[in-house]
Structures are given as structure tokens and as C-alpha cells.
């Protein structure tokens, strides 16, 4: 089909993959912080809800804060991701009963740093890992039905 909705199919698939990768990266980042920061806890039944809230906040706040920093404090542009992580964690703890960070500013700073760093690395590395698995699956499927 050449007309109609066909051109939007690729865009929608990319949007869904991007959202899935961002949610996975947020889950990995929050999971790493849970393992490394004793004062941070998430109710197991609320983990997915916490991840979704955190990821949505990150995706909404990051462009806004980058724009504000570029206009008012260009020196802060490099730290926008970390600042956004702190704010997103703060709002997530207020909105959800499932996430708590106790013990003062030290655990908050450590949790924010771990979540920011691990989420950033996961966002960079997950697409490469998924592509590698996809190539492997394609190679293993040679001679069989085409992989779509």
C-alpha cells in the first residue's frame, strides 16, 4: 500500500521502540540505585508504576530544563540530565507511595547520581545490544522464513 497510513507505520514503530527503550533504561537505572543505595526502597508491587512515572517525568522535564538552562544559565547545560533526575525522583516520591529515599541529602545525591549514570549508559547501550541480538537472530534464521 503506497498511500494512506503506510508512511506513518515506521514512525509509530520507532516511537514505540524509543518509549520501550526509555522505560527499560529507567527501570535499569532505578534497579541499580535500589541495589546500591540502602536508604532507597521501592514497593515491589509499585515498581512498574514508579518506573513509568519517573520515565514520563524525565521525558517531559529534560527538554524544558534544557531550554531554561540554555536561556538563563548556559553553564548548567551539562548538568541538566542530573538535575532532571533529582527533580524526577523528588516528584516520583511525592506522587507514588511506592518509592522512598530516607536518610537526608547523602542518599538522595547518591541515588540521583546512580540513576542518572546507569540510565544514561543503558540508553546508550541497549540499542546496540538489541541490534546485536537481532543480527544474531537473522543469521540463525537463514534459510527459514523471513524475519519481519
N, C-alpha and C positions, 0 to 999 in steps of 0.2 A: 504494500500500500504506500503510495508516494505522497498523497496529500493528507489532510486531516491532522490526526494526532501523532502520527509516526515520528516527526521531529522531536516531540516532547518526551518520547519514551526514554531516550538516552539521558536527557536532563533529569528526569524523575529518578532513574536508576542511580545516577551519580549523586543526587541529593540524598536518597535513602542510604546509599553506601557511606556517604560522608557522615550522616547522622549516626549510623550504626558504629562507625569507627570512632566518632567523638564520644558516644556513650560508652563504648568499650574502653577507651583511653581514660575516661573519667572513673570508671569502675576500677581499673587497674591502679590509678593514682590513689584513689580513696582506700583501696585494699592495701596498698603498700604502706600508707600512713597508719592504717589500723594495726598493721604488724609491727611498725617501728615506734609508734608513739603510744606509750602505755595509757596516757590520760585521755586518749581518743577512743570512743566506743560507738558502735552502730548496732542497733537492734537488728538481728538477722532478718526478721520479717519486714523491716523497713528499708533494707539495703537498696533494693531496686528503686524505690521511691526517692530515697536520698540521692542516688546517682542521677536520676532524671532531673530532680530539682537543681542539683549542682551543675549539671551539664547545660541545662537551659539558662541558668543564671550566667554561667561563663560565656555562652554564645551571645547573650544579649548585652552583657556588661562590657565585654572586651572591646568591641568597636566603639562604643560610647566613650569609654575611658581613654582609648587611644586618641579619639578626636579631641577630647578635652585636654589631654596632655599635650598634644601637638599644638594646640592654640595657646595654652596658658603656661605650660611648663615642659618645653621640649626635652629637657634633661631627664624627665621621668619616663620617656617613651620606652626605654629599655626595660623598665620595671613594671610596665603595665600588666603583663601576664601574672606576675607575682601579686601585685596589688589586687587585680581582679580575683585571683584565687582566695586571698584573705577575705575580701568582701563577699564572695560567693559562699565561702564556708560560714561566715558570720550569719548571713541571711538564711542559709540552709538550716543552721542550728536553731534559728528563731522560728522558722516555718514548720520544721519537722521535729517531732519528739524523738525520732529515731537516731539522730546524730548528736553526740555530746563531746565537748572538749573541755576538760576540767584542769585546774591547777595553775591558773594565771597565764601570763603572757608567753612564757617559755614554751609550753606545749602548743600554744596557738601558732607561734612563729615556726616551730619545728614541723608541725602538721602542714602548715601552709607551704613551707619550703619543699617538703617531701611530695605533697600532692602536685604542686606546680612542676617540679622536676620530673617526676615519674609520668605524669600526664603528658608533658611535652615530649619526652622520649617515646612514649607509647604512640603518640600521634605521628611522630616521625617514622617509627619503625614498623608499626602494624601494616601499613600499606605494602611495604617491601616483603614482609613475611607472608601476607596473604597472596601477593603476586607469585612468590616462590612456590607456595603450595598449589596455586592454580596452574603454574607451568608444569609442576611435577604431575598433577592430575591429568593434564593434557598429554604429557609424554606417556603415562601409563595407559591412557585410553586410545592410543594409536591403533588403528585397525578396527576399532569398535565404532559405536555410534558417535557422531559429532557432539562435542560438549558445547552447550549454548550458554 
